[in-house]
Amino acid sequence: MAFQLVYTSYPVSLSVGRSGFSTVARSSDMPEKLVVKVEKCGIYDSRAPIIYSHRIVEANGGKWHVLSRVCDSGTDYTNRNNYIAHHLVISSEEAMKLEVVSADILLNWGGWRDSWNEEPKYLPEVDLSGLARTSRLPASKWAAIFGDAGCAAILENSPAWIRAEPSDSKRLLELFGESLCVFFNIGDSWQATYTTFFCPGDSPQDFMWRAIPFVPDQGVCADLVSGKCVFPHGRPADYARTGILTNTERLNLKVSKPLKIERKYRVVETQNKKTSNIVTAALIVSILFLLTAIGVLAAILFSGSSSPSAGEPLESLEPSNISQNTSYGANSISGLKSKIASLIESGDVMTALSLWDSSPLAANDPHYRMSLLSSAGRTVDKLLLSAEELLGNSDLAGTRRDLYIAERILQCEEIPRRADRLKNLNTLKDKIK
């Protein structure tokens, strides 16, 4: 069950003695401390007809998901511009039980209020268990705008700016719904917060995904105005394109090494010893004869051949023509990618990119370079999270180590959402000064 709260400008309030902008209706069992937190979530900007958002607030010792729909409501009793903010508030425990993502509730719940013309009153709680799920994969909404359903994975579980017009709120909400479906576990999707219009009074810490009508200094990962988007690479993007989970992902299994089992039996030889010796001798003779024949055939074939002349073209180096054991310098192809991954983990992204760009494979796999940059960005996020935890445990040496590697990675200007990540890095650096 979800609490309701309606906030607008009205002559009388549900709280005695209040007027103007205040709570005119809410669920009676809603804790007072939670009411105060939710009332602050109704920020509105007149440039946007409707603003949808999902925030997480803490109150009464728990976390609450606040789903808000804020829209213009004409003029109030003083003839000034008015708006109405209608909120649904769901506990974390209740959210984990739902079979829908948060965007489905904002899109499909039929009880949203556009205005208030009644006496202030208490409202019933809302049962969301039967609400239909409309956000699904493959991500057709992303594919229709950007040409690739895999773009739904670009938002990830990290801060992102999206450029969109103020009137794009519903279309944005449909895109957010598909991006929420990219989380393998629907319960994890509730950690993603967002707004379809980032207002001047909003706090960047309130939202991971923020839509805005212009390009901010930090840049955008998706632009609905121009139809441009950074194309992601990796398993989440593949899932966004197909909507098909592996059994490991679907059942949330963890793969472990097989147990080492000692044999509790011994093999008993039943062959006659004399017969076994004869068979062994015959086998050895056959192998020697076969090796001799192969040597003679090789001599005949190569005796008439010569190295290609300078004018003869060599076979092109395509990935499909190369086995995983083919040498590439001192490394195999798999060894090359392993080396690149190791360089990224150590923070040397520039060398990793240079190594890939100089390989013959780079021209035939342009998406892999973008995957390397995305991987480097995720490595920064992990390092910053680790540094914050180590700082909380007073491990300054470990904190400095993780921040040093993260800073080395962010020296590469191509890292996605670099400005946001640099800001987080500098915030942590300031804490240890």
Helices and strands as residue ranges (DSSP letters): E 3-10, E 20-27, H 32-39, E 50-59, E 62-75, E 81-91, H 92-97, H 102-108, E 121-123, H 140-146, G 149-154, E 160-163, G 166-168, H 169-181, G 186-191, E 194-195, G 204-206, E 209-212, E 222-223, E 228-229, H 235-242, H 247-250, H 273-303, G 319-321, E 327-328, E 331-332, H 333-346, H 349-357, G 362-364, H 366-392, H 396-409, H 418-431
